[in-house]
Amino acid sequence: MQNVLIVGAGSGGTTILNLFLKLKSMNVKAIVDKDEQAPGLQIAREHGICTGTDWKAFLRSDIHIVFDVTGDDTVFSNIMENIPPNTLLIPGSVANVIVSLLKENGKSMQRIQNEIERQRLIFNSVDEGMIGIGPEGNIDFINESACRMLEVSDNEAIGKLITDVIPQSKLVRVLESGTIELNEELILPNGTKVVTSRYPLASKDNTIIGAFAVFKDVTEVTKLAEEITGLKQVKTMLEAIIQSSDDAISVVDENGIGVLVNRAYTRMTGLTQDEIIGKPATVDINEGESIHMKVLETKQPVRGVNMKIGEDNRDVIVNVAPIIVNNQLKGSVGVIHDITEIRKLMKELDWAKEIIRQLEATYTFADIHGNSADIHLSIEQAKLAAKSDIAVLLRGEAGTGKELFANAIHSASERKSGKFIRVNCGAIDSSLMEKELFGEGEVTGDRIGLLKEAINGTLFLDEVTALTKPVQIRLFDYINGGRNAQLESQRHDHAHVKIIAATSKNLERAIHEGSFNEELYYALNRLSIHIPPLRSRKSDITEIVNHLLVKLNQEFGMNVEALSAAAKERLRQHDWPGNVRELENVLSRAMIYMKPNSVIIDEEDIKRSLQTIGTNSEDNVLPEKSSLTSIMDDYEKSILEKALEEHDGNKSLTANRLGISLRSLYYKMEKHKLI
């Protein structure tokens, strides 16, 4: 497929755009024009094609062909200077010739159709010249077509010798020989060339009583033959295009009776042509109404309808448009796209994304955003921690980014080539935690333990206060050099694993209450880093938002550009009990609430998002042990269910309401098992 950039959206650019929209081999990536109201830009927007006023923004290496239809030599020169080496530039003069040919082609096709109709009437009226003679060679009869070609009246011709009217006539020879002569060329007295066939006339006793000639102007015959031959070639080409399409195509007449299907259609439905041609349009539908019949009733196209067809209930997307000829409805044509493979690819893509998430590199300090003094101090402390092998304690409220800091410390340390293993201490059963960390022992050999697996790497213990007291004591012995006899075999390992612990709890209170080991506290607190809450560094919100928009655009398949000034101010007024995690959550919901085709998040979107999560209630603060992904998935599913319910299950209306493509809607429905 060739990627195309059209420069100029006037009549010429619009004609080329309309042609390429019908061709699978041409993919219009963008069309630009200085006039934002140019007709080509309007059509492009309706088809989801990128538009703009500056061609430089779209001239990339993936563009194969550039059409310059501006007629401006300066534009052509500028494009030529900037065009990639493997991109073909079609100049304005050539593009205009193509446009002219396209227009002329349409006129020629109309002229051919009119001429075929005219020729049909001629043949039905028997316009061949006919003339006959008697035994003496005198003209007995002549029709109006012959009179017209000979430029005589019937009164002037009848009764005269045939050679007086047509000196070169061979009818007398046929009269004498009784032999048929077919398709011979003859020049009439007025210079007209005709093709004639001559036949003897015999009585019942086979006596030759005359001769008869039928002739036609060679010019008309030649012209008609050329037109018919050309039309057949066009028909053959169109049939080849239809049959070569991977999408199923069906055509019905104005009564909804099938008149044409291609091979892809019979393959997809499992029905033969005999089972479809001449049958009602509903013959291939397993579920739902016939879109062909709906289009014939409304005379309006219907696009993006999800249906099931064929014996194996294949899921397809159907686009059907009416066939209008001379303002008369002649039928409808449908294009059916099988989405079975698409759904399979979507599942595979989802699986691949999950694998990528697991394999992708850890975060670095460049991923920590903000310029406030508080966050700057935390980052500098973390950079010092990366240079040391001593244990690190990260302290801060839920959602402040403790895991992000742990990743950054690992990436900046000499251990970055080793493993980074995260353990959510609160998510593992307390009875299993000791085995997870320290292993089963050398006798059973069942488990080596995460501490041994993390040798030469980093072990991140999130919510370390969830560890039981025995595990806390054993962890202290490990950090302190393996003084416990049970850790004798691991004595040489402790220096080769960097321990990073994190907590959102008050450790001093936990020590006072007896739930946290005081020795472990001092071992971890040698290098303690406090990560400030978002409410204490609201000046960083704008920078964090810009970073999150890039991430969320990729996740949601959207193109949100920025927040309005009022929306930013609304964010700064909020206290953010859930910190950066809550901010990301609010932005995600605001993007879902945005109006279709909007690229700016406004204050109303932010307000609705904050009201939805009920940030003023402690009961609605994000659960400490829940991941953002799971929370967003749950909310996204609820939004999809509500939108589908509001639109009675209509997928196209639902996608438009949510401001996403129909393909994205099907992917998300499949992801949340709503199909």
C-alpha positions, -999 to +999 in steps of 0.1 A: +000+000+000+013+035-010+011+063+016+001+095+000+003+132+010-019+157-009-008+193-009-037+214-019-074+207-010-092+226-037-111+210-066-080+192-078-069+178-045-105+169-037-109+149-069-077+130-062-087+124-026-121+110-036-105+086-061-079+073-035-106+068-009-120+041-033-086+024-039-072-001-014-037+004-029-036+041-019-036+053+017-040+090+021-020+098+053-028+136+052-041+165+031-031+201+037-042+235+025-037+271+037-075+275+036-088+256+066-123+256+049-111+240+017-135+212+005-108+185+005-101+192+042-138+188+051-140+154+033-107+142+049-119+150+084-151+130+077-129+100+069-105+104+098-076+116+077-051+140+091-054+176+079-034+207+084-022+240+068+016+232+067+028+202+046+061+201+065+044+186+095+034+155+074+064+151+051+079+120+068+100+091+055+069+068+054+052+090+027+057+073-007+040+098-030+033+136-027+008+152-050+013+190-054-020+204-067-014+240-055-002+253-088+024+273-069+060+268-082+074+280-049+055+253-030+068+227-054+104+239-050+102+238-012+088+203-012+115+192-036+141+205-013+127+187+018+113+155+003+129+122+016+150+104-010+126+075-015+095+097-019+080+105-053+068+141-059+041+145-085+043+182-097+012+204-101+012+201-139+011+163-139-014+163-110-036+186-129-034+164-160-044+134-138-073+155-124-084+164-159-082+128-170-102+117-141-129+142-149-128+134-186-130+097-178-162+103-160-176+122-189-164+095-213-181+067-194-214+087-194-210+092-231-204+055-237-235+046-217-256+071-237-242+058-270-249+022-260-285+032-253-287+049-286-273+020-305-297-003-288-326+018-302-310+017-336-308-021-337-344-024-324-356-001-352-337-021-379-317+008-393-297-013-418-301-003-454-322-028-473-328-029-511-341-055-535-343-060-573-364-081-596-355-105-624-347-076-648-324-058-623-349-031-614-353-019-578-384-034-562-381-020-527-359+001-505-362+011-468-358+045-452-323+037-439-312+028-474-327+060-488-309+080-462-276+064-470-281+067-507-295+102-504-325+094-526-362+091-519-380+058-524-400+073-553-367+082-571-352+047-566-380+022-571-383+010-607-349+021-617-320-003-626-299-010-595-268+001-614-284+035-620-287+041-583-256+021-572-232+017-601-209-006-582-237-029-570-232-066-574-268-076-569-271-084-606-243-109-602-261-126-573-293-126-594-274-145-621-254-169-599-279-175-571-249-174-546-250-156-513-223-130-508-216-119-472-200-089-456-184-073-486-173-037-486-189-013-510-185+024-518-218+042-525-221+069-551-219+096-524-186+081-512-201+063-482-184+030-473-207+003-463-206-034-455-232-054-474-245-089-476-264-101-507-289-129-509-308-144-539-346-145-538-361-178-550-396-189-556-411-222-542-398-240-573-363-226-567-365-202-596-344-171-590-368-142-590-346-115-576-319-105-551-318-087-518-290-067-501-286-055-465-259-029-459-247-007-431-224+023-429-189+009-420-182+040-399-211+034-375-203-003-372-167+004-365-175+030-339-201+008-322-176-021-321-149+001-305-173+014-279-185-021-270-150-034-268-140-006-245-170-011-223-163-048-221-127-041-210-139-018-183-164-043-171-138-070-171-114-048-151-142-039-125-151-076-121-114-085-116-112-058-089-143-070-071-133-106-072-097-098-060-110-081-028-104-098+005-135-081+018-168-097+009-190-077-015-226-082-022-250-062-044-288-064-044-314-047-067-340-022-056-362-050-044-335-065-021-328-095-044-292-106-048-276-098-081-238-101-075-214-115-049-176-120-051-156-151-041-147-137-007-184-134+000-192-170-008-161-181+012-171-161+042-208-171+042-203-207+031-231-202+005-228-206-033-237-180-058-268-200-068-279-198-031-276-160-031-282-146-066-319-142-071-327-147-034-338-121-007-310-102+011-318-120+044-307-154+032-272-151+046-280-135+080-279-155+112-286-127+136-301-092+133-319-073+105-308-070+068-288-039+064-295-040+026-332-037+033-326-009+058-306+010+032-332+005+005-359+019+028-339+050+039-318+055+009-290+064+033-257+045+039-252+025+070-217+018+083-199-001+111-227-026+119-216-057+138-234-088+125-231-126+123-232-143+089-227-178+075-231-212+090-203-208+115-217-174+128-187-154+117-185-120+134-183-092+107-185-055+103-209-044+075-209-012+055-238-008+030-245+022+007-274+028-018-268+027-056-283+058-070-284+062-109-299+094-123-316+101-089-332+067-090-326+039-064-312+009-083-301-012-053-274-013-027-239-025-023-224-040+009-188-045+019-183-070+048-151-072+068-144-103+088-131-093+122-123-128+135-086-123+127-087-088+141-100-100+174-073-127+174-047-101+167-061-079+195-057-107+220-022-114+208-014-077+210-028-076+245-007-106+255+024-090+239+018-058+258+016-077+290+049-094+282+065-061+273+054-047+306+071-075+324+103-073+304+106-035+300+135-017+317+131-002+352+125+035+356+153+060+361+156+094+378+146+110+345+111+095+351+107+114+384+091+147+375+091+180+395+113+210+403+101+218+438+127+219+466+112+190+485+113+165+455+147+178+445+160+169+479+145+134+478+160+128+443+195+139+455+193+116+485+182+088+463+212+094+440+235+091+470+217+059+480+224+044+445+262+048+451+261+028+484+253-009+492+237-001+525+199-007+530+176+022+521+142+031+536+117+050+515+090+067+535+060+085+521+022+083+517+005+059+494+007+070+458+038+092+462+060+070+440+081+049+463+084+021+438+095+046+411+123+058+434+133+022+442+135+015+404+155+047+399+180+038+426+185+004+411+190+018+376+216+043+388+236+017+408+263-007+398+237-034+402+215-022+372+225-053+352+212-075+379+176-083+388+152-059+404+127-079+424+097-063+440+079-079+469+046-066+482+049-078+517+012-072+524+001-093+495+018-126+505+005-148+532+024-143+564+030-180+567+047-181+534+067-149+535+097-165+553+100-192+527+096-166+499+125-145+512+149-171+526+140-203+508+132-238+521+168-248+530+194-269+513+179-303+524+146-300+505+160-279+477+124-268+469+130-230+469+161-208+468+144-177+481+141-142+467+172-130+486+194-155+469+177-149+435+184-112+439+222-116+444+240-089+425+207-071+421+181-053+442+153-066+464+125-040+470+103-048+500+072-027+497+051-021+528+078-037+550+056-032+581+034-061+569+062-086+577+057-108+608+080-103+638+100-135+632+106-125+596+116-090+607+142-105+631+156-128+605+157-100+579+177-078+605+202-107+609+206-109+572+212-072+568+235-072+598+258-098+583+242-131+590+249-134+627+220-159+632+232-195+628+203-203+605+218-178+581+253-192+582+251-205+546+240-170+535+268-151+553+286-144+521+254-132+502+242-103+522+267-078+507+257-088+472+220-079+476+208-043+480+178-040+502+153-012+496+123-011+520+093+012+517+064+020+540+035+045+542+031+037+579+044+055+610+073+032+619+080+050+652+044+043+663+047+007+651+078+003+673+060+018+703+030-005+697+054-035+694+045-044+658+078-035+643+113-047+653+134-018+667+167-032+655+154-037+620+141-001+621+176+013+629+192-010+603+169+003+576+168+039+588+206+044+583+196+059+549+160+071+551+145+091+522+112+109+527+091+113+495+069+144+498+032+143+492+018+160+462-001+186+483+032+200+495+046+204+460+016+216+439+040+236+417+051+203+402+015+193+391+018+209+356+050+190+348+036+157+362+004+162+341+024+167+309+042+134+315+011+115+324-008+127+293+019+111+271+015+078+290-023+079+290-026+088+253-006+057+245-027+035+268-061+048+256-053+054+220-062+091+223-046+124+213-052+147+243-029+177+239-032+197+271-053+210+300-071+243+300-058+269+324-090+265+344-085+228+346-050+232+358-061+256+385-088+231+396-061+205+400-040+228+421-070+235+444-073+198+453-054+183+483-046+150+466-049+125+495-039+098+470-010+118+457+004+111+421-015+079+419-047+097+425-037+124+400-032+098+373-065+083+382-083+117+379-067+124+345-077+090+332-113+095+341-113+131+328-101+117+294-130+093+293-154+122+301-141+144+273-163+154+244-157+134+212-129+149+190-118+172+218-081+175+225-082+198+255-093+187+290-114+214+305-124+222+340-157+205+337-140+172+328-118+175+359-148+183+382-167+153+370-137+131+375-132+143+410-169+140+418-170+104+405-142+092+427-156+111+457-123+125+468-139+142+498-146+108+515-120+087+531-139+056+522-132+064+485-094+068+487-077+043+465-071+010+484-035+008+495-029-027+480-047-021+447-028-014+415-038+015+393-042-009+364-068-030+382-087+001+394-087+017+359-098-016+343-128-018+367-138+017+361-133+015+323-155-016+323-183+002+342-181+031+318-184+008+288-214-010+303-232+022+310-225+037+275-237+005+258-268+005+279-276+041+271-273+033+233-291+000+234-260-019+225-253+001+193-215-001+189-211+028+165-231+052+187-212+040+218-178+045+202-188+081+190-201+089+225-168+078+241-147+095+214-128+063+204-127+043+172-150+013+166-120-010+166-108+003+200-143-002+214-143-039+202-109-043+217-120-030+251-152-050+250-132-081+243-108-072+271-135-068+297-155-098+284-185-077+274-189-096+240 
